[in-house]
Amino acid sequence: MSDLTVRQLNENTVPDTKTEKIGGVTLDYTYYPGEDYYCDGKVEDEILDIVQHEEPSRFEDIIRERKEWPILYHLSSARGNIVDWIPFDGTEKVLEIGAGPGAITGVLAEKCAEVTCIDLSKKRSLINAYRHRDCDNVTILVGNFEDVEPHLAADYDYIFLIGVFEYAESYLHGEQPFHTELNLLQRHLRKESGRICIAIENRLGLKYFAGCREDHSGTYFDGIEDYQNGEHPATTFTRPALEKIFRECGFAAYSFYYPYPDYKFTETLYSDRRLPEGAELSDNIRNFDRDRLLLFDETRAYQGITKDGLYPLFANSFEVILGPMLPVTYCKFSGDRDPQYRIRTELYDRALEANTAKGDEAGPCDTADTSEVSISGAAAGTSEGTPMPPMPGVVPEETRVIRKFPLTREAAAHVARMPESYLKLAARYEKPQEVSEGQPTELSPALRIAPCHSILENNRAAADVANGATYGVTYDFISGRTLESLLDEALRTGNRDAFLSLLHTYALRVGANGEVPVGDYDMTFSNIIVNGDVWTAIDYEWEVDEAVPARELLFRSLLCYLREDKERPQRVDALIGMDALLTRLCITNEEAEKLSREEDAFQNRVTGGTVALGEFRAQMGTKVIKPVELQTEEEKAEGLANPDGENRQEELRQQREAYEKNRALLGVKCYFDTGNGYNENEVTEIEQLYQEESTMSFDVKVPGNVRFFRLDPCSVPCLVMLRDICIGENQDSRRLFMKYRRHNGTESAGGTILYATSDPWMDWDLAKIRRKCGLAGNRPEPDTIHITLQMAGIPGTMATMIEQKD
C-alpha cells in the first residue's frame, strides 16, 4: 500500500489503528465492529484450514474430492475469470468491495500494482489473507462499507463489485441504496479514466424461466415475480433497470458484457459488439448448489432468442464496466484442461486501446452493436500492431485482432510455440494449387494459415516479464463463416449435395501437399473460416511434425462435429444415413476403429483427467427434475376431467408409452448375486431416467450378503462413462471399483466404454472390494453404493464399426 493511501486511510480515524500481517498481506481492523454479522457456518472453518495448510495447486483436487458447493464456490480458480480478461497494464490501483474469501483477489493481485479489499467478515478476510500470503500488494480493510468508505483513497483505477451490488440494501442505509453506492464510489475513482466493474445476475435470466431457483433466495421464479413473495436477501435487475440507475447517477459511458454460463464460473464472455449465436449456448445445466426443474430446452430457446437479437435481455448474468469502453469485446477461457494447455482467447479492438491509458477522456457508451463479427475465436494475424497485407477474398478489419494468453505458468510454452507452428503450416499449405470448381485455383492456396506473432500482454515492455508480464500471440481478425456453420445450414435446409460437397472440398484442401511433414490434428470444421473461395485455417494449437492424412482429419472433424450437438447425428442420419456417409467418404472399419481410439487418447491428453465443470455438477449430486416425472398417476388422471378430456387422455397415453419405451431402453438395472448367480428375482430397477446431459446419479442399497454386483446402464448400444462409484464415503472403495470392474464392451484410454451390444453390463466382485477396504463379512445392514453414470446411445452399426476387435 502506498504512503498516500495509508495517510488517507488513517485520516479522521482512531489513533490506535489495529493491523495484522499474514505473509505479505496486511489486515486492518480499524473499522471492525468486533463480531462477524454473517457466516456460512463450519464450512468457513474448513476453508480456513485448507488455505492455511494446503498449497493452492491442491485446491482443484480438494474440490473434486469434497464435492461441496461452498468449497467449489470459494476455491475454484474459474471464479477469477470474471476479471482475468480486463487489460490491466500492471500499474493499476484497485479496490475490491465484498472480497470475501478472496476468489477474485488473487487475479487482481497478480495483474495490478495495489489491491485494497473491504469485507465485513473477519473470518473471510483471514481466509483471503492466508490464501494470498505470498502477495505483498494486498491490504484488507475489515469492516462495514459505510464505516470504511469516508477514509478511502480518491484515485482508484478500478473499483470492483463482483456479486456485491445486489446486497447494497443490507449494508447501506437510505431510500436508494443502489444509487447511494454508485454516487459514493464515484468520489474514489481516478478522474476521467477510472472504472467501476459490476458483476450481477440478470433478474430475467433464461435459467430462471427454465426452472432454476433464484440464486439468493432459493425460491422458484422469485426474481421473475419481482420479489413479491416476501423478504429476499438480495435484489437483482434487468438490463433496462440497471441502465436507468446508471443514468440517474450520471454515468454516460458504460459497457455491458455477458458472462456465460454466468459470472460465477465464466467460460465465455460476450458483449454487445460480439453477441453469441444460439448453438454456442449449450452448457446450461449448472445447478451446483441445489436441485432445479427443467421446464424446457434452454439451448433451443437461446437459438430463437439470439436470432431475434434478444440475448442481452435474457442472459443469465451481466458484467458492466462503468467508464471508458475497454478494447476486449469477447473472451473464451479454455480452463477445463491439463494446466499446461489452459489458455485465454480474446477478440481485441486496437481502436479502443487508448481508452486503457490513465487520464484519457471517457469513451462513448457501448450500445448494442450487432454488426458482423467472426464466431471463430481466432483468425489471421498481425505482427505487434502492423497490419498484414490484405489477402485475396478477405476484407481486412484493421482494428480487430485475436489474442491468446496462457492461464497458467505451465501453459506459457504451449502458447509460445504457435508462431513457429504458423510458419510450418504456411510452408505446407500456402503453395498454389491447380484445381477448379470451388476448390483451390492456380492463384489461390489450398488453405490460408492465419499468421501468428508473439506479443507481450497489454503492450508491456520486455523488461516487465520478470515482474509477471505474460507473453501471448496475436492474429488478425478475418470476416467469414466457419465451415461448421455452413454444414449446419446444409443440414437445416436439407441440402444433401451441399453437405457432401463441403466435406469433399475440406478433404482436398487439408490433404494438399501431403508430402510435407507437418499437420494440424485439430483442423476441425469450427477452425476453418470460409470467405468465398478463400479458406483460412485458424487456432492451430495442436500442430504436429507429421502430415496427418486427410481421411484422418475428416473422420475426426466429423466425429467432433456430431458429438458437439445432440441433434446433428439425427439430422445427418435422416439426410444421408450415417453408414452411407462413412462409406461415401471412403472411411474403412479399420480406420474408424483406430481413429476413435486416437481421439479418446487425444482428449485425455488435453484434459489431463480434468473433469469439466458441467460434468462435475452431476458428481455433486444435485438433480435436474422434469415436472412430468413428479406427477403421480392420480395427478395425471385428474387432468382428464376437463373440456378437452379425450385429447388430454390421448396425450397422457402417448406420454406414458414414451416413458415406458424410454424406461425399457434406457433404464438402469442393478443385479445382486448372493450365490445363485444373477437373476430377475434379485434386481433393483432405478426409477429415474438419464437427465438432460445424459447423466444420472443415484444410490442403491446392497445387502451385506451380496457376493457379486452387476450394473446394466441401458439396453441399447452405447458409450458409457462411469463418473463415480463408491460405498458410502469410503474413498478406498472408489479406487477399487475403478480398478476391478469387468464389462462386455471395449474400453478406451480415457475410460469410456463402447458397447456394441443391446445388453451392456459391468460387474464387480463385491466381496473382494469389501474385504480390501475393510468392510468384509455378512453385515446385517445393507451398504449404500453411490453411482454417477454418463451414457450416450449410438446406432448399432456404428458401434460395431468402431468397436476394437480382439
N, C-alpha and C positions, 0 to 999 in steps of 0.2 A: 504494500500500500504506500502511495506517495506521501511525502510530508504534508502537501497541501490537503490531501484527503483526510489525514489524521487530524489536522488543525480544524478542518470544517466539521468533522465528526464530534470533536471534543468541545466545540463552542456551545455555550449555554447548557452544558451537562454537569452532572455532579463531579466533583474533583477526584473522587476515588474510583475511577473507571476500572472495572474488573475485566481482566483478559486472561485467556488460557492459550497456551501454544501446544499444538499437536503436530509434530513434524514441522513442516513449513507453514501450516495453516494457523491463522490467528482467530480465536473465538472471543468475541466481545460481548460481555453480559451486562453492559451498562443499562440497557433498556429491558432486560429480562424481568418479568413480573414475579418470578420466584417459583412458578409451577407451570407445567405444560397443560394447556387447556384442551388439547386433542391428542389422541394416541390410537394407534392401530392394535394395541394390546401387546401380548407377549411376543408376537412376531417381530416387533421392533427390537426387542432384546436379542432375539435370534439373529437379526440382520446386523446389529451392532457387533455381536460376537463373530460373525462371518468376516466383516470388514476389518476387524482387529487382528484376526488370526489367519486369514486366508489371503493368498495372492490374487489380484484381480484376474489373472489368467485362469483361475479356478472357478470364477463366478458362473460361467456358462455350464460347466459340469454340475455345479451345485443346483442351478436352476432345473436342469434335466433330471437330476436325482430327486429333488424335493417335489416338483410338480405342484407348486402352490402359487396362487395368484400374487400375493404381496412380494414373494421372493422374485418372481419374474418381473413384476412391475418396477420394483425399485433397483434391481441389479442388472437388468438386461442392457447390454451396450447399444441395442437398437433404439433405446429411448433417446439417445443423443442425436439421432439422425435429424430430428426436427430443427436443430441449429447447425449441424455439421456442414450444410450446404452454403451457409452465408459466407460471402467472400471477404473474410477478415484479412487485414494486412499484417497483423501481429502487433500493432501499436495501440489497439483499442482498449479503452477503459469502459467496463460494462458493469451493470447492476442486474442481479437476478433476484426477483421478488418471489417468495414462497419456494425457496430452493429445496426444502425437504431433505431427504437422504442423499441428494446430490447426483441424481440420474443425468442431469444436464450440465452440472457444474464442471465435470471433468473435461468435456469438449471445449467449454469456454476457457478453462484454464490452459488448455493445450494451445489454443489458437489466439488468445488475446493477451495483452500485457498485464492487465489488472482486473481482478474479478471481486466484486463485493456482493455478498449474499445476505438476504434477510429471511429469517424464519422464526416463527413464534415458539417452536418446539426445541427445547434444549437437547432432547434425546436424538431427534432427527438431525440436528446440527452436529452432534457428536459423530453420528454415522457418516455424515458428509465429510467431516474433518479427518477421521481415520481413513476413510476411503481415498482421500486425496492428500494424505500427509506428505507425499513426495513433491507436492507443488508448493512453491514459495510465493505465489502471487494471488492467494485466496484469503479473504477476510470474511468471516461470518458474523453478522450482527444478529444476536438472538433477542427477539422482542417483537411486539406488535408493530405493524407498519405505521400506524398513526403516531406512535411514540418516536419511531426512528426517523421518519420522513423529514421533519424540520431540520435535521442535522446532517442530511446527505449532501454530497458534493453537487455542483451545478454544471458539470462538464462531462457527463457520461455520453459515450458514443452510441451505446445501445442500452435499453432497459428491457428486460425480458419478463413476461408474464406467461409462463408455459403451464396451462391448466390451472390458472390462478384467478384470472379476471372474473370468472363466473362466481367466485366466492366473495366479491367485494362487499356484498351486503353483510357478511359476517365479521368483517374487520374494519369497516368504515361506517361512521355514523352519518346521518343526514338523509334527506329525501331522495337524493340522486347519487348514490354511492358510486355508480359506474362513471358518471360524468366527473364526480369529485376526484376519483382516482386518476383519470387521464389529465385533468387540469393540474393536479398536484405534480404528476410526473413530468409534465412539460417544463416545469421550473428547473428540473435537474438534467435536462438534455443539453449537449453541446449545441450552441446556436446554429441554426440552419441545417447542419449536417447530421444531427442526432436523430436516432430512430427508436421507436417503441415496437417490440415484437410481441404479438398476442397469439397464442395457440388455444383454441377452444372448440368444443363440439358444436355442430350445427343443430339447432333445436328441431329442424325438419330434415335431419339426415335420413337417407333412404333406409338405413338399417332399422330405424325406429318404426317405420311403416311396415317393414318386413317381419317384425317380431322380436327385435332386441329390446330389452328393458332400458329405460333411461339410465345413463351411466351413473348418475349421482344418487338418485332416489331409489333406483331399482324397481320402479313401477312401470308397467307397460303403458305406453302412449302418454306418459306424464308431460313431456315437452310438447308433443303434438297437440294436447288439450290445453296448452298454455299454463301448465302448472296450477290447475284449478282443483286438484284433488287433495288440498291441504298443504301443510308446511313442506318445504323442499330445501335441501341443503345448499343448492346452487341454482343459478339462473343462466341458461344458455340462450343464444339469439339466432335469428335468421340473418342472412346477409343484409337485407334492407334495414333491419333493425340496428345492426352494428354500424352501417354507413350513416344512419341518422344520428347516432351518438357521436361518431367521429366528426361529422359536420358541425354539430352543435358545440363541440369542444374546440372548433377552429382548425381542424386538420383538413387542409386542401389536397394533400398528397397522401395516398395510401394505395397499397397493392395487395390484392387477395391471392393467396396460394391455397392449394387444396391437397393436403397430405392424404395419401391413400395407403392402406385401408382407413387409417385415421391418424391423428397426430401422435398418439401414444407409441405406436410402432410403425413409423413411416417407412414404407418401402419405395414409394414413388411420390414425387411432389409435382403437381401440375399447377398451372397458373392461367390467367385469362389470356395470356399470349401463347399458351400451349395447353389446350384443353384435351382431355382423353377421348379416345374412341371407345365405344361400348365393349368391344372384345378385350380391351386391356383391363377391364374392371371385373376380374373373375375370381379374386381371392377374398370372398365376402364373409366366410364363416369364421369369425374371430372372437367368439364369446368365451374369453379365457376365465372370467370371474364368476359367471353364473349361467344357468340354462337359458335358452331362448326358444322362441317359436320360429317356425319357418312358414310364413304365410304365402310367399311367392318366391320365384327365382330372381334374385337381385341382379344377376348378370344379364338376364333377358330384359329386365326393367331398365337397366342402365343403357341398353342399346337404343331404346326409344328415347330416353331422356337425353342422351348425348346427341342423337340425330337431330333433335329439336332445339339444341343449344341451351338446355335447362340444367346442365350439370352444376353450375355454380349455386343453384338453389337447393340441390339435393345431395351435395357432397356430405360425407359424414363429419368432416372437420374443416375448420378454417385455420390458416396461419396468415395473419395480417401484419404487414410492415407499414407502420405509420411513419411517413417521412419520404425522402427521395427514393425513387424506384431503384431496385437492385438489378444488376445485369443478368442474374440467373433466372431463366424462365421455365426450366424443367430439370428434374434431378431423379435419377434412379439409383437405389442402393442395392448392390449385389452382396448382401451380408450373410445369406444362408449358405455359406461356402466354407471350405477349409480356410483358415486365416491367411495362408499365402496367396489366396486368389480373391480376397474381398476388395471390391473397388466401388467407386462412386462415378457415375456418368452424368454429365450435365450439359444442357443447352445454354449457351452463354452469349449475350449480346454485347459486343465490344462498344457499340454506340453509347451504352449506358455506363461504361467503365468510369467516366469522370464523376459519376454520382457517388462513387465509393470514397472519393477524396474528401478529407475533412475541410469544412468551411464552404463547400460548394452550395450553390443555390438549390433549393428543393426542386426535384424533377416533377413532371406532370403526373396527375392522378392516373393510376393504372386502371383503365376501364376494360370491359370485356372485348378482346380483340380476337376474332375467330378467323383471321387470315390464315392462309395455308402454312402449315408447319409440318416438318418431317416427323413421322411417327416412329422412326427407326431407332433413335437413341444414339446414332453415330452417322458420320458422313465424311466427305472428302475434306482435306485439311490445309492448314496454313503453317508457316514457319514463324513463330513468335510474332504474330501480328501482320506479316507480309502476305497479302493475298496471292494465291496461286493463279496462273493464267487460266482464263475460262476454258473449260473443256467443251468439245462439240456436244450439243444437245443439252447442256447444263446451264441453267440460269443462275449466275452467281449471286449468293446472298452474302455480301462482303462483310456485314457486321456480325453475323451469327456464326458461331463456331461450336463444335462439340469438344468437351474436355473430359478427361478421365484422370482420377487420382486414386492412390491406394487408401484403403480404410484402415489398414494395419501396417506396421513396420515390415512384417513378413511379406506383404504384397507389393512392396516397392520394386522388387526385381521383376515381378510379373508385368507391371506397367512399363518399366524401363526398357523391356525388350521389344515393345511394339513398333518403334521407329525402324528397327532392324528388320522386323517381320514385314513391314511395308515394302522395304527395298527388295527383299527376296521375292515376295509375291508379285510385285510390279515387274520384276525382271522376267517372270514366267508369263504372266497374263497380258501384259500391255504390248504384246507383239501383234502386228496387223494380221488379221485372219481373212482368207478369201472364201467367204461363204455368202449365201444370199437368202432372200425371203425371210426378213425379220431376224435373221441370225447375223453374226458378225460379218461386216463387209471389209473390203480391202482398206478402207480408210478408218475403220473402227476396230479397236482391240476386242478380243473375246470378252474381257472384263476390265473395267477400270478398277483400280485399287485405291481406296481413299487414302491420300497422303497423310502421313503421321509424323509429328515432330515433337521433341521434348520441350517442356516449359517448366518454369517454377511456379508454384501455386501463388496466384494473385500478384504476379509481377514482382515478387520479392527479388532482392539481389542474391547472387550466388553465395555470398558470404552468410546469408541467413540460414542456409541449410544446416549449419552446425547448431542453430538455435531452434530448429524444428520445422523449417520450411520444407515443403514436400514437392518432389519432382512429379510432374504429370505429363500428359501428352495432349495434343490438340489436333483437331481435324476441321476442315471447312464443312459448313452446312450444305447439304445437297437437297434440292427440292426433288420430289418424285414420289412414287408409291412403292411400298415393299412388294416383293413377289408374293409374299404371304397374302396381302390384301387382294391382289389380282386373282389368286387362286380362290380365295373366299368369294369373290364376285362371280367367278365362273360357276362355283357350286350353287350360289344363291340363285342365279339365273338359269341353272340347268344347262349350261353350255359345255357339253362333254368335249367337243373338239378343242375349245379354247383351253380347257383344263389340261388335256393331254399335250397340246402344243406347247404350253408353258413349261411343262415338265421335260419335254423333249429338248426345247431350247436351253433350258437350265443344264441338262446333261452335256450338251455340246459345248456350252461356254465354260463350265467348270472343269471339263475334261481337256480343254485346249492345252497344247504344248506339254503333254503328259510326260515327256522325256526329261523335263527339268525337275530335279529332286527337291521340290518344295510344295507344300499344300496347306490348306486350312481345314481342319477337321470340323469346324463349326460354321461352315459356309451354308447355313440354313436359309430357308425361304425368307425369314424375317430379317436376315442380314444381307439381303440383296435389294438395292434401290433401282427401280426401273424408271427411266425418263426417256420416252421414245425408244430409239434403238440403242441407247446407252444404258448398259447395266453396270452398276457400281457395287463392288463387294466392300462391306464395312465391318467393323467390330471384329477384327481378326486376332482375338486373344489367344487362340489355340493353334497358331501356325506351327507346322512340324516340318522337319527337314527330310521329307519324302513326298513323292507325288501320290496323293490319295486318289485312287481310281474314281472315275465319275460315277460308276454304279454304286460304290460305297457311299459317296456323298449324297447321291439321290435317295438311296434307301434310308439313310439316317435322317435326312431332312424330311422325308415323307413320314417317318416314324415320329419325329418330334412334332410335326405339323398335326398329326392325328391325335397325339397324346395331349396336346395343349388345349384342345376344345372338345368337350364330350359330344358335341353334335356333329363334328366333322366326319368321324367314321361312318355314322349312319348315312350322311349325305353322299359320301364317296361311294358307299356300298350301293345306295339307291341309283346313283347316276351312272356308275361304271361297273361296280362289282369289285370287291376287294381282291379276290383271287384273280379276276381278269386283269385288274390293274397291274399286279405284280408280274403276271405273265406278259402283259403288253410292254412292260419296262425291262423285260429280259432279266429279271432277278430270280436266280435259282434258289431251290430249297437250301442248298449248302451255304450260299451267300447270306440268305436270311438268317440262318442259324448263327453263323459266325458274327455277323454284324449286330445282331441283337445282344449277344454276349459282350461284344466290344462296347456297345452303348451303355450297358449296365456298369461295366468296369469304368468307363469314362465318367459317368455321373458320380460314381463312388469316389473317384479320384478328385473331382471338382468339389464335392461337398465334404470330403474327408469324414463322412459319417455324421455331419451336422444335420439335425432334424429341422426342417423348415418350420417356422412359427405356426403356419396354418396346420401342419400335420401334428405339431406338438400340442395344439389345442385339444385334439382328440385324446391324447395321452393323459391330459389333465382331468378328463372325466366329465367335463361339462356336456350337457346334452343339447341336441338340436331336435326340437319336437315339432312334428307335423300335426296340426289340430285333428285331422281325421283319425290319427292313431289314438287320440284321447277319448273318442266317443265310445260309449258303451252301446251294446245292441239296443237297449231301451231308448237311449237318446236318438239313435238313428231311426228307430221306429216312430218316435214322436214326430219326426219330420214328415211322416206320411199323411198326417191329418191336416192337410192344407188344400187350397183350391186346386193346386197342381199335383194332387196326390199321386196320380198314375205316373206322371212324368218323374216325380220325385222317387217313387218306388223303383222305377226302371233305372234311374241314375244310381240309387243306392245298390241295386242288384249288380250293376256294372262295376261299381266301386268294390263291392265285396269280391266279385270274381277276379278283378285285377289284383286285389290284396292277396287273395288265396293263391293266385298264379305266382305272384312275386314271392310269397311265402314258400311255395313248393320249390321254386328255382333258387331263391336267394336266401332262404332261411338257414340259420346256423344250428347244427346239432352237436351235442356232446355225449359221447358214449362212455360207459363205465364197464370195465372188466373186473369182476370180483372173483374170477376163477372159472367162469362159464363162457369166456370169450365175449366179443362184442355182440349184443343182441338188442332187439327192439323193446325188450322189457326193462332194460337198464339204460335209458337215454333221457336227456333233458333237451327240449327244444326251446331255443331262445326266442322270446316273444317279439322283441324289437327287430326291425329290418335295418339294413345299412342306411346311414344318414346321407345327407346331401353330397358330401365329398367322398362317398363310398367308404366311410369308416364306421366302425361300431365298437363301443366299449361296453363291457358287461361283466357281471360276476356270476360264477357258477359254484354251487355248493357240491363238494365232492366228499362222499362218505369216507371214513377212515380206513375201510377195508378194501378200497379200490386199488387194484394192482397196476392196471394199465388204463390210460386216459386217451381218448381219441376225439379229435376236433374236425368236423366236416364244415368248411367255410361256406359252402353253397352246393348246388347240384348242376353246375354248368362249367364248361372250360373257362379258365380264368387265370389272372395274375393275382397273387396274394402276397401281402407283406404282413408278417406278424410283428406288429409295432411294439407290443409289450405283453408279458405274461409272467405272473409271479403268484406265490402262495402268500396271501395276506400281505404283510410288509417285509417278508423275508427276502433280503437282497440276494442272498446266495441262490435261492430258487430261481430268480430271474436269469442268472447266468447259466444255471444247469438246464433250464428249459430250452434255452437257445442252443446249448451245446449238444444235447442228446435228442433233439427232435428227429423223427423219421417221417417220410412223406412219399407219396407216389407221383411226385412231379419232378421238374428239373429246376435246380436252384442256381441262380446267377451269383456272381461275385458280390453283388450288392445286397444279397439276402432275399431278393424277390423270388418267389416260386412260381413257375409256369406249369399249369395243369392242362394237358390236352384231353382230359377225360371229364365226363359228366359226374364222376364220383370222386372228387378230390378229397384227400384227407391228410392229416398229420397226427402222429400219436407219440406217446411217451411211456417209458417205464416209470410210472409214478412212484412205485415203491422204492426204486433206486434213487430217484430225486429226493424223496422224503428222507431217505437214510443219509444221503450225503449232506443234507442241510440240517440234520439234527431233528427231523420230525418223524422218525421211523416208528413203526408199531401200529397196531389196530386201535386207534384212538376213538373214544366214544363220540366226540364232537366232529362234525364234518369240517373240512378245510374250505376256505373261500379262495378260489382262483380268480384273479383279476386278468382280463384278456382285452387287448385292443387289436383289432384287425383292420386292414385296408384291402379291399377287393375290387377288381375290375374285370367284368365278364368280357370275353372276346370270342369271335367266331371260331368254331371248332376247327375248320380247315386252316385258318391262320395259325391257331395254336399248334396244330400238328406240324405245320410247315417250319415253325421256328423252334420246335422242341429239340433239344440236343439229343442226338442219337447215342446210344450206349456203344 
